Amino acid sequence: MTALATKARAETIADGDDLVVTLGGDWRITAPLPSWRRVRGDRSPRSVRLRAEGLDRWDSSLVRFVYEVQVWCREAKAACDTTSLPETARRLVLQLEQAQEKRVPADHSRNFLSTVGLAAIDTRRQVREFASFVGECTLSAFGLVKRPGRFRWRDCFSEMQQCGAMAVPIVGLSSFLVGLTLAYTGAIILRQFGGDIWVADIVGLSTLREMGAVMTGVVLAGRTGAAFAAQLGNMKANEEIDALETLGIAPVDFLVLPRLLALTLMTPLLAMYANCMGILGGMVVSATVLDIPPNAYWVETQSNIDLADVSVSLIKSLIFGMLIAVAGCLRGLQAERSAAGVGRAATSAVVTSILLLIVADAVFAVLFNVLGI
Amino acid sequence: MIGSTDTAATSRAPGAASPAIGVDDLECRYGDTVVLSKVSFAVKEGELFFVIGGSGCGKSTLLRHLIGLKKPAQGTVRYFGENFTNEDLAARRNLLKTFGVLYQNAALWSSMTLRENVALPLELYTTLNRRERDEIVTLKLAQVGLAGYEEFYPSELSGGMRKRAGLARALSLDPRIVFFDEPSAGLDPVTSRKLDELVLQIRETLGTTMVIVSHELASIFALADRVIMLDHEARGIIAEGRPRDLADRSDDPRVREFLTRGEEKA
């Protein structure tokens, strides 16, 4: 196909103040092309005449070249003669010229004040949407209590498996490693005082009161929150949500509540498992590095933690699970109907979940302090 | 390819001796399921060629094999005499510039504006600078009637406009062949007719070979120079020719039934 193609040519003959440009060869946009700047050199002709000779195939590249010559001629107040070029090419040059006139320069810039103003309005809208979504979920939950038979239990169990059982390895590994790190860090100070055994207290308390629930929350925000947003966003893009609404089924009842319930129930279980793995991580470091036997470590751990610490972990993780599910589902339902929109929804779900999680954790810290738990 | 000094459709192409597309003994499979077998046909340069047939007959499968999205189980596809099927990646990449594809849902990249959509092939395959690329983008969008829409995102356009923008992207490298997958799908009759007119106009201006996969009878009769009809049970071509001739004179009742919407009197 390309074997016989000849290179695109633009040869010039200067005739006084006139410049005759002969266009020939094979003009293909994907091949090397003559440039008007080089063809003209430093000449400033009063008129340019374009003619075709030995012009084989041509495409938009020739049209663009001729257009460039015309623009130059207009700016240099030189005459431009294209009458001997193929009719189709001249028609396309004219079309390009007209289209260039219609072009609207894109200006997406905004001044500082309007950017801040729009961001404030957007934040208010988001808070309102979040509150209204939480309200819808609450009403839907009341509906579930009134008529549990209508609830999609099968979906809920399947989600429980997805966000609970399937997350066990990653939650376990990350918590184990966090416990391990905590023990190492604690040992640096405690060893100086000969209080190696208190590593068990540090690991036990910080895991139960903080790290277990938070690590589970962060892992689930990335794993499950993003998945919820992507699933619902994709369903929205495929008009599946519209199909539910036209059948009179509230998407919150059908899609959100099973996910919300599944994650709210599974997160505390995973957090308990994360706590055990964190303590185990500390125990491994104590046994291998600090020479504390596991039974001594366990006795020390038990002596310092009580049911209140376990309850703190349970309450926190329950709320974290709820927040992650709400953020994931809300972002999914808000997604734009496009691939990029679904991607943005997933990202936004993770960011929102982690932000809510940290805020909630701070609130809990103050609350438990006030209540003396 | 956009044109030549001769009339576009009858231009003296360097590879004129070879058909624009040559399909030889093609077999298409999904796993162990044979969808099409022993499919052979040729498309001449500048021809408006339709692949027709009922739903599930393998039209889109054939298209996916022609454009290299699926590898044939057997047989070859040639563009202007050059083998596309069994070539290495570099040779295939070179041949990919020969054709453009308008997908059923336009397949515009949603995170990019129309300008960026149309300019991407130019960035990849040409040495044009930004201003030159912008001029080509403007020309291509003007050719499909979307002048001034450069900065719009696909989601801001109607279905018909998206199709036209998809066509502008398919035309961005001035390919010698353009494939259309169900161009009328999801369009109202008027928009669909306008798209047909655009196809004719582009063929007339640019001399492009067009291969259209469709079951839209109005478009088939209005545009097609020649059609091949595929059949699910026959797993291959059951008819080839001009649509009007096939509708009036085909020996095969399946072909007449399809082309007359089953309204032919027994």
Contacts between the chains, C-beta under 8 A, distances in Angstrom:
chain1	res1	chain2	res2	distance
A	1	B	14	6.8
A	1	B	15	4.6
A	1	B	79	7.1
A	1	B	80	3.9
A	1	B	81	6.9
A	1	B	82	5.8
A	1	B	98	7.0
A	2	B	14	7.8
A	2	B	94	7.9
A	3	B	14	6.9
A	4	B	14	3.5
A	4	B	15	7.6
A	5	B	14	6.0
A	28	B	174	7.3
A	29	B	122	7.3
A	29	B	125	7.9
A	29	B	126	5.4
A	29	B	128	7.4
A	29	B	136	7.1
A	29	B	173	6.0
A	29	B	174	5.4
A	30	B	97	5.4
A	30	B	125	4.9
A	30	B	126	5.6
A	30	B	173	6.0
A	32	B	127	6.7
A	33	B	127	7.6
A	52	B	5	6.1
A	55	B	4	7.6
A	55	B	5	4.9
A	56	B	4	6.3
A	56	B	5	7.3
A	56	B	12	7.9
A	56	B	14	7.8
A	57	B	1	5.8
A	57	B	2	7.7
A	57	B	3	7.4
A	57	B	4	5.0
A	57	B	11	6.9
A	57	B	13	7.4
A	58	B	2	6.2
A	58	B	3	6.1
A	58	B	4	6.7
A	58	B	5	7.9
A	59	B	1	6.2
A	59	B	2	3.6
A	59	B	3	7.4
A	59	B	174	3.6
A	59	B	206	7.8
A	60	B	2	6.1
A	60	B	136	5.3
A	60	B	139	5.8
A	60	B	140	7.2
A	60	B	174	5.3
A	61	B	136	7.9
A	61	B	174	7.8
A	62	B	2	7.9
A	63	B	2	7.7
A	63	B	139	6.3
A	64	B	132	6.2
A	64	B	135	5.2
A	64	B	136	5.9
A	64	B	139	7.1
A	67	B	135	6.4
A	68	B	132	7.9
A	68	B	135	7.8
A	86	B	3	6.9
A	86	B	5	5.7
A	88	B	3	5.1
A	88	B	8	6.8
A	88	B	205	5.6
A	89	B	3	7.1
A	91	B	205	7.4
A	92	B	2	7.9
A	92	B	139	6.8
A	92	B	143	7.7
A	92	B	205	7.0
A	95	B	139	6.8
A	95	B	142	5.1
A	95	B	143	6.8
A	96	B	135	6.6
A	96	B	138	6.3
A	96	B	139	4.4
A	96	B	142	6.5
A	98	B	142	7.0
A	98	B	147	7.2
A	99	B	138	4.8
A	99	B	139	6.6
A	99	B	141	6.9
A	99	B	142	3.4
A	99	B	147	3.9
A	99	B	148	7.5
A	100	B	135	7.4
A	100	B	138	5.8
A	102	B	142	8.0
A	102	B	147	4.6
A	102	B	148	4.1
A	103	B	138	6.2
A	103	B	147	7.7
A	103	B	148	6.4
A	103	B	150	6.5
A	104	B	148	6.0
A	104	B	150	7.9
A	104	B	151	7.0
A	106	B	150	7.5
A	106	B	151	4.1
A	336	B	155	6.6
A	337	B	155	6.9
A	338	B	110	3.7
A	338	B	111	7.7
A	338	B	154	7.3
A	338	B	155	5.4
A	339	B	110	5.3
A	339	B	111	7.6
A	340	B	110	4.7
A	340	B	111	3.8
A	341	B	110	7.3
A	341	B	155	7.8
